[in-house]
Amino acid sequence: MIIAFAYSAQAQVNEEEITVKDYNGKEETIQLPSGMETDVDSLLHLYHIKTYLRPDTSCTMPDINPVYEPSVYKERLSRMPTVIEMPYNDVVQKFIDKYSGHLRRKVSVMLGSSNFFIPIFEQALESYGLPLELKYLPVIESGLNPNAVSRVGATGLWQFMIGTGKRYGLEVNSLLDERRDPVKSSYAAAHYLSDLYKIFGDWNLVIAAYNCGPDKINRAIHRSNGEKDYWKIYPYLPKETRGYVPAFIAANYIMNYYCEHNICPMLTDLPAKTDTVMVNRDVHFAQIAHVLGIDESRLAELNPQYRRSIVNGNNKPSVLRLPATLINKFIDEEDSIYAYNTDDLLSKRKEVEVNDETPSYTPSRSKKSSSKKSSKKSKKKERSKSVSIREGDTLSEIAERNHTTVKKLKKLNKISGSSIRAGKKIRVK
């Protein structure tokens, strides 16, 4: 056994921790990685799982988890075609037991769901020349839930924090979160893993650093007098990271040897092929769904990066993923899509007028009569208008310019004759 301590199996403290003992009998708990804590019911509510996964009714294996000798697990782990070492010890065994026991239903769902995501992960990892077994990192990171959000805000299949995501080219704003985009986040994760390997040169340390950050790994190396073996710096790691590499090994094991533990994968009916169009204007999922006759939930599933169901094409040309059969219809009906119910669905105003009226006092009912008088006075005041008398003006000319009569001018201004003086004000209303 490579690990510097010997561990014996103990009862779990709770479902979010694994308890182990060292030679001295001292108990310690290992916190489960985020993906292992995800409730299976939350996975079953995902659109692609509800729509394209179904139980395998032909599977007749008993729902019993067999117990094997340690030598069996060692031999199976050693047979896997991996670059990253997959050693066995009692900590790894605890995580295998967790997956094959309490989490076996979740494993069944993830095995079915992996048909959607594993090809994407493999393509991204292959493009950076990385070991393909890293495709199971999202199993322990997010439980293969593209909408997963951890307690500390890490988001998506690969659980990027905002800072790290942006550093690797993932845009995050109020409308868009590319950490949720399976393709873009997979390439960002492959890039990040590649950079971590350049720092540590050891895949177990890389996997641990992916979980807690390179600074904490460097501190653990320093505290262990320069040791660079994950299993030797193990006691100096954060609680969750102590379980992270064993959980990764266990995830690789269970995704390969599920049959040996009587776990039946859910069957997958892969959806029709998809393709993308570029959108140059803001458009709401409801507009697209109405005109193209596609379920709005399906749009959200295909485009999980859009946080408010709005593709913000006004900001910059943005990608919209659709079933391939609807691409031409989108192009033909584009104007109708943008025009549908725009005022209700895209209500951000470009310009507003400011109300610059002086607020008026609203009297109580007990002062109804004075209110009416005040209102009348106010209306009179609002309607009144005065103009300046020009040189040579006559009352008839002023009356004609202001659409009134000489008689009304005389009455408003208490003029008895016809004499007026230039420069003075005269009321015309």
Secondary structure, DSSP 8 states (H G I E B T S, - for coil): --SSS--EE---SSTTEEEEE-TT--EEEEE--HHHHS-HHHHHTSHHHHHHEE--TT----S------HHHHHHHHHHS--SS-----HHHHHHHHHHHTTTHHHHHHHHHHHHHHHHHHHHHHHHTT--GGGGGHHHHHHTT-TT-B-TT--BTTTTB-HHHHHHTT--BSSSBBGGG-HHHHHHHHHHHHHHHHHHH--HHHHHHHHHH-HHHHHHHHHHTTT---HHHHGGGS-HHHHHHHHHHHHHHHHHHSSGGGT----EE-----EEEEEE-SEEEHHHHHHHHT--HHHHHHH-TTBTTSEEETTTS-EEEEEEGGGHHHHHHTHHHHHHTTHHHHS---S--------------GGGHHHHHHHHHHHHHHHH--EEE--TT--HHHHHHHTT--HHHHHHHHT--SS---TT-EEE--
